[in-house]
Amino acid sequence: MVNPDSLDFTGIEVGGQAAKIDVIGSIVSIIGDSISTYAAVLAIEEEKNETDNTPNNGVVLKELSEIREQLQYLTNEIQLLKTNQGRDSPWRL
């Protein structure tokens, strides 16, 4: 880390204070840019991890196919119950 007090500004009398402030401002700017770069790298890594965790299309299609088969089975069972309900009704003559 750069210590602003250790910088040698001997021989600068006119505007010396402004030069010191300019150097300090540049150092702060470099630190800020470093933090921004680090934040951007973290954001890219998080985005990469999120895309790695999403299931691929094959898995999703397989699950949807299984759900479709289950729905067809349940629909058939309901239809069967409806037809049997009319036959087994004790109120039917």
GUTI-410887 format. One record per atom (N, C-alpha, C): x, y, z; residue in three letters. Coordinates in steps of 0.2 Angstrom, whole numbers, plus 2048, in hexadecimal, padded with zeros to 3 digits. Example, Ala and Ser with C-alpha at 12.3 -4.5 7.8 and 13.67 -1.06 7.14 Angstrom:
8427E4827ALA;83E7EA827ALA;8427F0827ALA;8407F5823SER;8447FB824SER;840800827SER;
This chain:
8047FA800MET;800800800MET;804806800MET;80380B7FCVAL;8078117FCVAL;805816801VAL;80A818805ASN;80881D80AASN;809824807ASN;804829807PRO;80582F804PRO;80A834807PRO;80B83280EASP;810837811ASP;81783580FASP;81882F80DSER;81F82D80BSER;82182F804SER;81C832800LEU;81E8347F9LEU;82283A7FALEU;82783B7F6ASP;82C8407F6ASP;82A8457F1ASP;82884B7F4PHE;8268517F0PHE;82A8577F1PHE;8318567F2THR;83585B7F4THR;83685F7EDTHR;8378657EEGLY;83886A7E8GLY;83186C7E5GLY;82C86A7E7ILE;82586C7E5ILE;8228717EAILE;8228777E9GLU;82087C7EDGLU;81987E7EBGLU;8198807E5VAL;8128837E2VAL;80E87D7E0VAL;80887D7E2GLY;8048777E0GLY;8068717E3GLY;80A8707E8GLY;80C86A7EBGLY;8078667EFGLY;80386A7F2GLN;7FD8677F5GLN;7F88647F0GLN;7F78677EBALA;7F38657E5ALA;7F685E7E2ALA;7FC85E7E2ALA;7FF8587DFALA;7FE8527E4ALA;7FF8537EALYS;7FE84E7EFLYS;7F784B7EFLYS;7F38507EFILE;7EB84E7EEILE;7EA84A7E8ILE;7ED84C7E3ASP;7EC8497DCASP;7EF8417DDASP;7F58417E0VAL;7F783A7E0VAL;7F38367E5VAL;7F18387EAILE;7EC8357EFILE;7E68337EBILE;7E38377E8GLY;7DD8367E4GLY;7DE8307DFGLY;7E48307DCSER;7E682B7D7SER;7E68247DASER;7E98247E0ILE;7E981E7E4ILE;7E381B7E6ILE;7DE8207E8VAL;7D881E7EAVAL;7D481B7E4VAL;7D581F7DESER;7D281C7D8SER;7D48157D6SER;7DA8147D7ILE;7DD80D7D5ILE;7DA8087DAILE;7D980A7E0ILE;7D68057E5ILE;7CF8047E3ILE;7CB8097E1GLY;7C48087DFGLY;7C48047D9GLY;7C88057D4ASP;7C88017CEASP;7C97FA7D0ASP;7CE7F97D4SER;7CF7F27D6SER;7C97EE7D9SER;7C67F27DEILE;7C07EF7E1ILE;7BA7EE7DCILE;7BA7F27D7SER;7B57F17D2SER;7B67EB7CESER;7BD7EA7CCTHR;7BF7E57C8THR;7BD7DE7CCTHR;7BF7DE7D2TYR;7BE7D87D7TYR;7B67D77D7TYR;7B27DC7D8ALA;7AB7DB7D8ALA;7A87D87D1ALA;7AB7DA7CBALA;7A97D87C5ALA;7AB7D07C4ALA;7B17CF7C7VAL;7B37C87C6VAL;7AF7C37CBVAL;7AD7C67D1LEU;7A87C27D5LEU;7A17C17D1LEU;79F7C67CEALA;7987C67CBALA;7997C17C5ALA;79E7C07C1ILE;79F7BC7BCILE;79F7B47BFILE;7A37B37C4GLU;7A37AD7C7GLU;79C7AA7CAGLU;7987AF7CDGLU;7927AD7CFGLU;78D7AB7C9GLU;78E7AF7C4GLU;7897AE7BEGLU;78B7A77BBGLU;7927A57BBLYS;79479F7B8LYS;7927997BDLYS;79279A7C3ASN;78F7957C8ASN;7887947C7ASN;7847997C6GLU;77D7997C5GLU;77B7957BFGLU;77F7967B9THR;77E7937B3THR;78078B7B4THR;78578A7B8ASP;7877837B8ASP;78277F7BCASP;77E7827C1ASN;77977F7C5ASN;77377E7C2ASN;7717817BCTHR;76B7807B9THR;76B7797B5THR;7657757B6PRO;76576F7B3PRO;76576F7ABPRO;76876A7A8ASN;76876A7A1ASN;76176879EASN;760769798ASN;759768795ASN;757761795ASN;75C75C794GLY;75A755794GLY;75775379BGLY;75A7567A0VAL;7577547A7VAL;7507577A8VAL;74F75D7A5VAL;7487607A6VAL;74375D7A1VAL;74575B79BLEU;741757797LEU;73F75079ALEU;74474D79DLYS;7427477A0LYS;73D7477A6LYS;73E74C7AAGLU;73974E7AFGLU;73274F7ADGLU;7327537A8LEU;72C7557A5LEU;72874F7A2LEU;72C74B79FSER;72974579CSER;7267407A1SER;72A7407A7GLU;72773C7ACGLU;72173F7AFGLU;7217457B0ILE;71B7497B2ILE;7157487AEILE;7167487A7ARG;7117477A2ARG;70E7407A3ARG;71273B7A4GLU;7107347A5GLU;70C7337ABGLU;70E7367B0GLN;70A7367B6GLN;7037397B6GLN;70373F7B2LEU;6FC7427B1LEU;6F873E7ADLEU;6FB73B7A8GLN;6F77367A3GLN;6F47307A7GLN;6F872E7ACTYR;6F67287B0TYR;6F072A7B5TYR;6F17307B8LEU;6EC7337BCLEU;6E57347B9LEU;6E67377B3THR;6E07387AFTHR;6DC7327ADTHR;6E072D7ABASN;6DD7267AAASN;6D97237B0ASN;6DD7247B6GLU;6DA7227BCGLU;6D37257BDGLU;6D372C7BCILE;6CD7307BEILE;6C772E7B9ILE;6C972D7B3GLN;6C472A7AEGLN;6C17237B0GLN;6C671F7B2LEU;6C37187B4LEU;6BF7197BALEU;6C171D7BFLEU;6BC71E7C5LEU;6B67217C3LEU;6B57257BELYS;6AF7287BCLYS;6AB7237B9LYS;6AD71F7B5THR;6A971A7B2THR;6A77147B7THR;6AB7137BBASN;6AA70E7C0ASN;6A57107C5ASN;6A57177C7GLN;6A071A7CBGLN;6997197C9GLN;69871A7C3GLY;6917197C0GLY;68F7127C0GLY;69370D7C0ARG;6917067C0ARG;68F7047C7ARG;6947067CCASP;6937047D2ASP;68F7087D7ASP;68B70C7D4SER;6877117D9SER;68170D7DBSER;68070D7E2PRO;67A7097E5PRO;67470C7E3PRO;6747127E1TRP;66E7167DFTRP;66C7157D8TRP;66F7117D4ARG;66E7107CDARG;66970A7CCARG;66470B7C8LEU;6607057C7LEU;6617027C1LEU;
